[in-house]
Amino acid sequence: MAFPATRMRRLRRTASLRGLVRETRLDAGDLILPLFVTHGSDRRESISTMPGIARLSIEHAVAEAVEAFALGIPAVMLFGIPADKDEEGSGAWDDEGVVQLATRAIKERVPDLLVIPDLCLCEYTSHGHCGVLRGDTVDNDATLSLLARTAVSHARAGADLIAPSDMMDGRVGAIRAALDEEGFGDLPILAYSAKFASVFYGPFREAADSTPATGDRRGYQMDPANADEAVREVLLDVEEGADLVMVKPALPYLDVVRRVKDATRMPVVAYNVGGEYAMVKAAAAAGALDERATVLEVLTSIRRAGADAVITYHAKDAARWLSETE
């Protein structure tokens, strides 16, 4: 019925009514906290473009993981900053590498917390690209065996999920085959399936020390203009054996999140990346936005678009704020 018989405002009149009909819920259990783990001991290096975020030596990363778990956050994602780099990124599959050591340390201290090491070579290569270089081009097929080797190393360290973020063609299948062959058939793969070549990664690249020395990543990461291609990328990863799929970044690609969810009906993760985090922090510091309200609205919008989980640097703050409203 039309107005005046139908009045949409009736169910908005009180907080209790609004809560009763709320369609999208946000909970600490929907969040994943990224951590940057660096070599050495007793190190906490602030990241200028990401206020409140730091590179952490392993003991500090463990402390962050403990705090996250106490707040109800179910998972952390680890990015490693090694002491040394080389052309192939061999530190990525070093069983005594910084991410492998951090994974073991966190699982020992907080066994029920999910640990998800990011699987890519960019933080470990001297040139900053996500695979083996042949001239100025990343050699897709030569990179696959190195990614598979890294996946097995992460599995041996105790990772709960394998999360390839490199955007090489065929890497999910190569990783699945390697894991199965090494006895890790039950270990799920969270594929960065629709990862766009985005300007919003700037702060992350400072944090992870992973800016390419030459060129850029547009030859393997996706064109921001393409949504049909994103769905195709995701479906190919699913066909190769991905158990969860990801869209990255989140806010500029909420339409892609929705399309991926509709196309797959699988668990979908969205990465609320460093540039998105930095914008909110800058606006809040300038007094232009209320940080708490903005963060909770942003994360709710990502969930509403279809994401089952959100990787976000706001995770700890959001978990605290959500607990205050319960």
Backbone torsions as a table, in degrees:
resi	resn	phi	psi	omega
1	MET	NA	149.2	179.7
2	ALA	-86.7	167.9	174.5
3	PHE	-54.2	139.3	11.3
4	PRO	-92.9	-5.1	-179.8
5	ALA	-64.6	-38.8	178.0
6	THR	-97.0	120.7	179.3
7	ARG	-131.8	103.9	-176.9
8	MET	-62.9	-24.7	-176.7
9	ARG	-71.0	-13.8	-178.0
10	ARG	-57.9	-39.3	-176.7
11	LEU	-88.3	7.5	177.0
12	ARG	-111.0	4.4	-167.2
13	ARG	-67.9	-37.1	-179.2
14	THR	-131.4	163.4	178.6
15	ALA	-61.8	-37.3	-179.1
16	SER	-66.0	-42.2	176.9
17	LEU	-65.1	-43.3	179.0
18	ARG	-60.9	-40.6	179.1
19	GLY	-66.1	-36.7	-178.0
20	LEU	-61.7	-37.2	-174.9
21	VAL	-105.6	10.2	-178.9
22	ARG	-63.0	129.1	-174.3
23	GLU	-86.2	-31.7	-175.5
24	THR	-120.2	127.0	179.1
25	ARG	-106.2	142.4	175.1
26	LEU	-120.2	130.6	-175.9
27	ASP	-140.5	154.4	176.6
28	ALA	-56.3	-29.9	179.4
29	GLY	-68.0	-8.0	177.6
30	ASP	-91.6	-2.1	-167.7
31	LEU	-109.3	149.1	174.8
32	ILE	-127.0	129.6	-177.5
33	LEU	-97.3	120.4	174.2
34	PRO	-79.5	142.5	176.5
35	LEU	-131.3	136.9	175.7
36	PHE	-100.1	116.4	-174.3
37	VAL	-108.7	126.5	-177.9
38	THR	-117.4	163.3	179.8
39	HIS	-72.1	167.3	178.7
40	GLY	92.7	-171.1	-179.2
41	SER	-132.7	151.1	178.7
42	ASP	50.8	48.3	179.9
43	ARG	-116.5	132.2	173.4
44	ARG	-141.5	100.5	-173.1
45	GLU	-107.8	113.3	-179.0
46	SER	-63.6	148.2	178.8
47	ILE	-108.0	117.2	-169.1
48	SER	-61.3	-34.8	-176.3
49	THR	-87.1	-4.5	-178.1
50	MET	-132.0	79.8	-178.1
51	PRO	-53.7	132.7	179.3
52	GLY	89.3	-7.6	-179.8
53	ILE	-110.2	143.7	-176.8
54	ALA	-144.0	157.4	165.9
55	ARG	-78.9	133.9	-171.5
56	LEU	-124.1	134.9	167.9
57	SER	-71.1	168.2	-166.4
58	ILE	-58.9	-41.6	-177.2
59	GLU	-65.5	-32.6	176.7
60	HIS	-74.8	-35.1	175.7
61	ALA	-62.9	-39.6	176.9
62	VAL	-62.2	-43.1	179.3
63	ALA	-61.7	-40.4	177.1
64	GLU	-63.8	-40.9	179.5
65	ALA	-63.5	-41.8	178.1
66	VAL	-61.2	-44.9	180.0
67	GLU	-64.0	-42.9	179.8
68	ALA	-60.1	-44.9	-179.5
69	PHE	-63.0	-39.9	178.7
70	ALA	-64.2	-26.3	178.8
71	LEU	-84.8	-2.4	179.9
72	GLY	92.5	8.3	177.4
73	ILE	-80.0	126.3	-170.9
74	PRO	-86.5	-10.8	-171.9
75	ALA	-153.7	150.5	169.6
76	VAL	-123.4	148.8	175.2
77	MET	-114.0	130.1	-173.1
78	LEU	-106.3	133.2	172.6
79	PHE	-120.4	130.1	-174.6
80	GLY	-101.3	140.8	172.2
81	ILE	-118.6	99.8	-173.4
82	PRO	-77.6	166.8	177.0
83	ALA	-73.1	-32.8	-176.7
84	ASP	-133.7	151.2	178.2
85	LYS	-128.4	157.1	175.0
86	ASP	-144.8	-179.0	-173.9
87	GLU	-63.2	-33.9	-176.7
88	GLU	-95.3	-14.5	-177.0
89	GLY	76.6	40.6	-172.9
90	SER	-64.2	-20.6	176.9
91	GLY	-62.7	-19.2	-178.5
92	ALA	-66.2	-34.6	-177.8
93	TRP	-108.2	16.4	175.4
94	ASP	-73.6	118.7	-178.8
95	ASP	-62.6	-17.5	175.1
96	GLU	-108.7	22.0	177.8
97	GLY	-71.7	168.0	-172.1
98	VAL	-63.6	-39.0	179.9
99	VAL	-71.8	-38.9	178.5
100	GLN	-64.1	-43.7	178.3
101	LEU	-64.4	-40.5	179.3
102	ALA	-66.6	-38.8	178.7
103	THR	-60.5	-47.4	179.6
104	ARG	-61.6	-43.3	-176.5
105	ALA	-65.5	-41.2	-179.7
106	ILE	-69.0	-44.0	-179.5
107	LYS	-64.4	-32.5	177.7
108	GLU	-67.8	-39.3	-176.5
109	ARG	-83.2	-39.3	-176.6
110	VAL	-131.6	75.3	-171.9
111	PRO	-61.2	-25.8	-177.6
112	ASP	-88.3	-4.8	175.6
113	LEU	-81.2	131.4	176.5
114	LEU	-73.7	130.4	177.4
115	VAL	-113.7	124.5	-175.8
116	ILE	-123.5	94.6	175.8
117	PRO	-72.0	129.7	172.9
118	ASP	-64.3	133.1	-177.5
119	LEU	-108.7	100.3	176.2
120	CYS	-158.4	161.3	-179.6
121	LEU	-98.9	-7.8	-169.6
122	CYS	-62.4	-33.7	-179.8
123	GLU	-75.0	-12.9	-172.2
124	TYR	-111.8	-12.9	-179.3
125	THR	-89.0	144.5	179.8
126	SER	-68.2	-23.1	-179.6
127	HIS	-94.9	-10.8	174.4
128	GLY	83.5	3.3	177.0
129	HIS	-89.8	167.4	-170.7
130	CYS	-89.3	9.8	179.6
131	GLY	-163.0	-171.9	-178.7
132	VAL	-73.1	130.2	178.6
133	LEU	-88.8	136.1	168.4
134	ARG	-122.6	99.8	-170.2
135	GLY	69.5	-123.3	179.7
136	ASP	-101.4	7.6	-173.6
137	THR	-117.4	140.4	174.2
138	VAL	-75.8	124.8	179.6
139	ASP	-81.3	103.0	-175.2
140	ASN	-55.2	-56.1	-170.6
141	ASP	-70.8	-32.8	177.6
142	ALA	-70.1	-22.8	-179.4
143	THR	-78.7	-27.0	-172.5
144	LEU	-59.2	-42.9	-178.0
145	SER	-66.6	-32.0	179.2
146	LEU	-72.4	-37.3	175.6
147	LEU	-65.2	-42.6	178.7
148	ALA	-62.7	-40.4	178.3
149	ARG	-62.8	-40.0	178.3
150	THR	-66.5	-40.3	179.0
151	ALA	-59.2	-43.4	179.3
152	VAL	-64.4	-39.7	177.7
153	SER	-62.9	-41.4	176.9
154	HIS	-63.4	-40.5	179.7
155	ALA	-63.5	-43.9	179.6
156	ARG	-63.4	-30.0	-179.7
157	ALA	-75.9	-13.6	178.2
158	GLY	109.2	14.9	179.0
159	ALA	-58.9	144.5	178.7
160	ASP	-90.6	-26.3	174.1
161	LEU	-140.4	151.6	174.3
162	ILE	-104.5	127.9	-170.1
163	ALA	-128.0	81.5	179.6
164	PRO	-73.0	127.8	-175.9
165	SER	-119.5	10.9	-169.0
166	ASP	-79.3	-26.6	-178.0
167	MET	68.6	28.2	170.0
168	MET	-78.0	142.4	175.1
169	ASP	-67.2	134.0	174.7
170	GLY	84.1	3.6	-173.0
171	ARG	-74.0	-30.0	179.3
172	VAL	-64.3	-43.8	178.1
173	GLY	-63.5	-41.6	179.4
174	ALA	-64.5	-41.3	179.9
175	ILE	-68.2	-43.7	179.3
176	ARG	-59.1	-43.7	-179.4
177	ALA	-63.8	-42.6	-179.1
178	ALA	-66.6	-42.5	179.1
179	LEU	-63.1	-44.4	-179.5
180	ASP	-62.6	-41.5	-178.4
181	GLU	-65.2	-31.5	-177.8
182	GLU	-92.7	9.1	176.0
183	GLY	88.3	17.7	-180.0
184	PHE	-111.3	43.1	-176.9
185	GLY	-65.1	-22.6	-179.0
186	ASP	-90.5	-1.9	-176.6
187	LEU	-83.1	121.5	-176.6
188	PRO	-78.0	156.0	177.7
189	ILE	-111.1	123.3	171.4
190	LEU	-101.1	102.6	-174.1
191	ALA	-91.4	128.8	166.8
192	TYR	-71.7	86.1	-168.7
193	SER	-85.1	-41.5	178.6
194	ALA	-117.3	83.0	-178.4
195	LYS	-108.6	115.4	-173.2
196	PHE	-91.8	150.3	176.4
197	ALA	-77.4	88.5	-165.6
198	SER	-112.4	144.4	173.3
199	VAL	-71.3	-15.8	-177.9
200	PHE	-72.7	-3.8	178.1
201	TYR	-85.2	-3.6	-174.7
202	GLY	-50.0	-53.5	179.8
203	PRO	-61.0	-37.3	178.1
204	PHE	-60.2	-42.8	-176.3
205	ARG	-66.2	-30.5	171.6
206	GLU	-67.1	-45.6	-176.5
207	ALA	-63.3	-42.5	-175.2
208	ALA	-93.8	-1.3	-178.2
209	ASP	51.9	52.7	-172.7
210	SER	-128.0	22.7	177.1
211	THR	-70.2	129.9	178.6
212	PRO	-58.4	137.7	179.5
213	ALA	-69.2	-32.1	177.2
214	THR	-139.5	150.0	175.9
215	GLY	67.9	-157.4	-179.6
216	ASP	-148.0	-171.9	-174.7
217	ARG	-107.6	16.5	-177.2
218	ARG	-70.4	-13.9	177.2
219	GLY	-76.3	-12.7	177.8
220	TYR	-133.7	-27.4	171.2
221	GLN	-82.7	161.6	-168.1
222	MET	-81.7	150.8	173.3
223	ASP	-68.3	125.3	-179.1
224	PRO	-58.3	-16.6	-178.3
225	ALA	-81.2	-9.3	-166.8
226	ASN	-108.2	112.3	176.3
227	ALA	-99.2	-39.0	176.4
228	ASP	-59.4	-43.1	179.6
229	GLU	-63.1	-34.8	178.8
230	ALA	-62.0	-44.5	178.3
231	VAL	-62.9	-40.3	178.4
232	ARG	-62.8	-43.1	177.4
233	GLU	-58.0	-46.1	-178.2
234	VAL	-62.4	-46.6	-178.2
235	LEU	-63.1	-34.6	176.1
236	LEU	-65.3	-41.0	177.8
237	ASP	-65.1	-39.1	177.5
238	VAL	-62.1	-43.3	179.3
239	GLU	-61.6	-33.6	-179.4
240	GLU	-80.8	-11.5	175.5
241	GLY	122.9	12.2	177.1
242	ALA	-65.5	139.9	179.0
243	ASP	-98.7	-29.3	173.0
244	LEU	-135.4	153.7	-180.0
245	VAL	-128.4	156.1	-174.9
246	MET	-129.7	147.2	168.9
247	VAL	-115.4	132.4	-176.9
248	LYS	-145.9	129.3	-5.4
249	PRO	-68.2	-174.5	-176.3
250	ALA	-101.1	-66.4	-169.1
251	LEU	-58.1	-43.2	179.7
252	PRO	-73.9	-4.1	-173.1
253	TYR	-130.3	32.9	179.7
254	LEU	-63.9	-31.3	176.2
255	ASP	-63.6	-36.3	179.1
256	VAL	-70.1	-40.5	176.2
257	VAL	-54.6	-47.7	-179.3
258	ARG	-62.7	-44.2	-178.3
259	ARG	-66.2	-38.5	178.8
260	VAL	-65.7	-43.0	178.5
261	LYS	-61.1	-45.3	-179.0
262	ASP	-66.0	-35.2	-176.3
263	ALA	-77.1	-27.8	-172.4
264	THR	-112.3	-31.1	-170.8
265	ARG	53.5	28.2	178.7
266	MET	-103.9	167.8	172.5
267	PRO	-61.3	127.2	-178.5
268	VAL	-117.8	130.9	176.8
269	VAL	-111.4	141.1	174.6
270	ALA	-121.8	140.6	-178.2
271	TYR	-104.3	110.5	175.3
272	ASN	-81.5	91.7	-160.2
273	VAL	-80.7	177.7	-172.9
274	GLY	-57.6	-39.8	179.6
275	GLY	-66.1	-36.3	176.5
276	GLU	-65.5	-43.6	177.5
277	TYR	-61.3	-46.4	-176.3
278	ALA	-63.7	-37.0	179.5
279	MET	-63.5	-44.7	179.7
280	VAL	-63.5	-44.4	179.9
281	LYS	-61.2	-41.9	-178.8
282	ALA	-67.4	-42.7	179.8
283	ALA	-65.5	-39.2	178.7
284	ALA	-66.7	-41.5	179.6
285	ALA	-64.1	-30.9	179.3
286	ALA	-82.7	-3.7	-178.9
287	GLY	79.7	11.3	-177.6
288	ALA	-82.3	-25.7	-178.1
289	LEU	-139.2	152.2	170.6
290	ASP	-82.5	117.9	-171.9
291	GLU	-61.9	-48.6	-177.6
292	ARG	-58.7	-51.6	-178.2
293	ALA	-62.9	-38.3	-178.9
294	THR	-66.4	-47.4	-178.5
295	VAL	-60.4	-46.4	-177.9
296	LEU	-66.6	-34.8	176.5
297	GLU	-68.9	-42.2	178.6
298	VAL	-60.2	-49.4	-177.0
299	LEU	-66.7	-36.6	176.4
300	THR	-63.9	-39.5	-179.8
301	SER	-63.9	-35.9	178.9
302	ILE	-68.9	-41.4	175.8
303	ARG	-64.2	-42.6	-178.6
304	ARG	-61.5	-34.1	-179.8
305	ALA	-68.6	-17.8	177.2
306	GLY	130.1	-0.2	179.9
307	ALA	-75.0	130.9	176.0
308	ASP	-82.5	-26.1	177.3
309	ALA	-145.5	152.6	-177.8
310	VAL	-128.2	123.0	171.0
311	ILE	-83.9	122.1	-174.6
312	THR	-152.8	141.4	175.5
313	TYR	-74.3	-12.3	175.7
314	HIS	-82.7	1.0	-166.0
315	ALA	-54.2	-48.3	-176.2
316	LYS	-66.5	-45.0	178.3
317	ASP	-61.5	-45.2	-179.0
318	ALA	-61.3	-41.8	179.7
319	ALA	-61.7	-41.0	178.3
320	ARG	-64.0	-46.9	-177.8
321	TRP	-63.8	-39.5	179.8
322	LEU	-66.2	-35.5	179.2
323	SER	-67.7	-28.6	179.7
324	GLU	-72.8	-20.6	-177.1
325	THR	-96.1	-4.7	-177.3
326	GLU	-74.2	NA	NA
